[in-house]
Amino acid sequence: PAVHLHYRSTPGLDAARWMDEILDGPPRLRVRGPSGTVALPEPLTGPLLLVAAGTGIAQVLALLEELAAQRVPADRVLVVWYIDEAAGAYCAAELEAALPGIRVEFVNSGRQYD
């Protein structure tokens, strides 16, 4: 099995320091089953706006894959992705591959880190 982890370290945050320590250690993963749900309307009758910030794009990516499986035209979907810097758009190519022709708007939050 493979796991695709969406994570970016944020200097100065205790949770980030904790996660960095885990990722620097020996490879070990404990998984807890899904909690919460996200469902797409079926059938999709109008345009769809998906909004994400940072690594929250992982859930949007999964939704795009489901939309592609339902053969929803890419021109009916708009993704708005809030990122701190251009490097934050780490999986832009994966979004395009999930639903070719998808329109993605990148919004820079202007947040600065030390």
C-alpha positions as CSV (number, residue, x, y, z in Angstrom):
1,P,0.0,0.0,0.0
2,A,1.0,3.6,-0.6
3,V,0.2,6.8,1.3
4,H,0.2,10.2,-0.3
5,L,0.8,12.7,2.6
6,H,0.0,16.4,2.0
7,Y,2.1,18.3,4.6
8,R,4.2,21.4,4.7
9,S,6.1,22.3,7.8
10,T,5.3,25.7,9.3
11,P,8.1,27.2,11.4
12,G,7.1,28.3,14.9
13,L,4.1,26.0,15.3
14,D,4.2,23.3,18.0
15,A,2.1,20.9,15.8
16,A,4.5,21.4,12.9
17,R,7.6,20.7,15.1
18,W,5.8,17.5,16.4
19,M,5.1,16.4,12.8
20,D,8.6,17.2,11.7
21,E,10.0,14.9,14.4
22,I,7.6,12.1,13.4
23,L,8.6,12.4,9.8
24,D,12.3,12.5,10.6
25,G,12.0,9.2,12.6
26,P,11.8,5.6,11.3
27,P,8.9,5.0,8.8
28,R,5.9,4.0,10.8
29,L,2.3,4.8,10.2
30,R,-0.8,4.2,12.3
31,V,-4.1,4.9,10.5
32,R,-7.5,5.5,11.9
33,G,-10.5,4.9,9.7
34,P,-12.4,7.7,8.0
35,S,-14.2,10.3,10.1
36,G,-16.7,12.7,8.6
37,T,-18.0,12.7,5.1
38,V,-17.9,14.8,1.9
39,A,-20.4,14.0,-0.8
40,L,-20.9,15.5,-4.2
41,P,-24.5,16.1,-5.3
42,E,-25.6,13.5,-7.8
43,P,-26.3,14.3,-10.4
44,L,-24.4,17.6,-10.6
45,T,-26.9,20.0,-12.0
46,G,-25.0,23.3,-12.0
47,P,-21.5,24.7,-11.7
48,L,-19.4,23.6,-8.7
49,L,-17.0,25.8,-6.8
50,L,-14.3,24.0,-4.7
51,V,-12.3,26.1,-2.3
52,A,-9.1,24.9,-0.5
53,A,-6.3,26.3,1.5
54,G,-2.8,24.9,1.7
55,T,-2.8,21.1,2.1
56,G,-6.6,21.1,2.2
57,I,-6.3,20.6,-1.6
58,A,-5.9,16.9,-0.9
59,Q,-9.6,16.6,-0.4
60,V,-10.4,18.6,-3.4
61,L,-8.1,16.4,-5.5
62,A,-10.1,13.3,-4.3
63,L,-13.3,15.1,-5.3
64,L,-11.9,16.0,-8.8
65,E,-11.1,12.3,-9.3
66,E,-14.7,11.4,-8.4
67,L,-16.0,14.1,-10.8
68,A,-13.9,12.7,-13.6
69,A,-15.3,9.2,-12.9
70,Q,-18.8,10.7,-13.2
71,R,-17.7,12.3,-16.5
72,V,-18.5,15.8,-15.3
73,P,-17.1,18.3,-17.8
74,A,-14.2,20.3,-16.4
75,D,-15.8,23.6,-17.5
76,R,-18.4,23.1,-14.8
77,V,-15.9,23.1,-12.0
78,L,-13.8,25.9,-10.6
79,V,-11.1,25.4,-7.9
80,V,-9.9,28.3,-5.8
81,W,-6.7,27.4,-3.9
82,Y,-5.3,29.7,-1.2
83,I,-1.5,29.3,-1.0
84,D,1.2,31.3,0.9
85,E,3.6,31.3,-2.0
86,A,4.0,29.9,-5.5
87,A,5.9,26.9,-4.1
88,G,2.7,26.0,-2.2
89,A,1.1,24.9,-5.4
90,Y,2.8,21.6,-5.1
91,C,0.2,19.4,-6.8
92,A,-1.1,21.7,-9.5
93,A,-0.2,19.1,-12.2
94,E,-2.1,16.4,-10.2
95,L,-5.2,18.6,-10.3
96,E,-5.0,19.0,-14.0
97,A,-4.4,15.3,-14.5
98,A,-7.4,14.4,-12.2
99,L,-9.8,16.4,-14.4
100,P,-8.2,17.6,-17.6
101,G,-9.1,21.2,-18.5
102,I,-10.0,22.1,-14.9
103,R,-9.8,25.8,-14.1
104,V,-7.7,26.5,-10.9
105,E,-7.4,30.0,-9.5
106,F,-4.5,30.5,-7.1
107,V,-4.9,33.1,-4.4
108,N,-1.8,34.2,-2.5
109,S,-2.7,34.8,1.2
110,G,0.2,37.1,1.7
111,R,1.2,35.3,4.9
112,Q,4.8,35.5,5.7
113,Y,6.9,33.1,7.8
114,D,10.1,33.8,9.6
